[in-house]
Amino acid sequence: GRGLGFAAIRSALVEDQWTLPRLALTVSCSVLGVAGMLIAGSRGGLLAFAVGLAFVLMVRRSRVLIVVLILSIVMVGMAAGLVTWVGTDEAEIEGVPFALSSADPSGALRLSVWGSTLQMFLDHPVAGTGLGTFRWAFPAYQRAGEWQEWRQAHNDYVQFLGETGVLGAIALLWGLIALLRRSILPVAAAARGGAQWTSIACAGAVVAMLVHTIVDFNLQFPANAALFAVVLGILTAGADDLLHAARRPHGDDRGAEDAR
């Protein structure tokens, strides 16, 4: 009878009387999400889901492992084309890893595009070709005889590196450090003292998206980017509450309860 307002929404999110509806909604969304990935047959989606789930399970273990995991994801993403940067000679193109990828045209095409995008970065190392210019800059780096139009590199890290150069890579690194310090690590530290499941789940979702964007261009879809921003906002708000709660006197634990 209170209508749709902040108090009613907060009640539905945190009060015990709404536990069963929240659980039903969570299970339904989980089943639909996993079913969607299985039906789509997205290997990148399944890999990202597995890594995100592993993060949720390991978040209580070690902060060092979490830092290594996040840094490794981004570094692998940015260096993904390095092993495929084999030049333009026919003998090189027919060699490894392209020969090993012949049974998977999608994988072989991605490997080729990533290597060519890294060449684009090497030709414009400081500021790249310009944010959002991949569609027009990349044709100059396609191999002879290629006819397919590529609007994205199917790897947001490699594409971002090619479009923004070293300056963009520095900005990405700064954002990554801020994400770790202000959002993920506070949640990981608090998780050892009790279940902060909302924040942990949001952190796992962020990690999963960081993994999936290695083999796709999720963040270039407005709907996906908006959802990622919302999840990241929820995670950061929960982490901020935890940081403030840690600075309060020990008798006042209201902030920690709200962050859960």
Secondary structure, DSSP 8 states (H G I E B T S, - for coil): ---SSHHHHHHHHH-GGGHHHHHHHHHHHHHHHHHHHHHHT-HHHHHHHHHHHHHHHHTTT-HHHHHHHHHHHHHHHHTTTGGG---S-HHHHTSTTTGGGTT-HHHHHHHHHHHHHHHHHHHSTTT-S-TT-HHHHGGGGS-TT-----SS-S-HHHHHHHHHHHHHHHHHHHHHHHHIIIIIHHHHHHHTTS--HHHHHHHHHHHHHHHHTTSS-GGGSHHHHHHHHHHHHHHHHHHHHHHHHHHS-TT--HHHHHH-
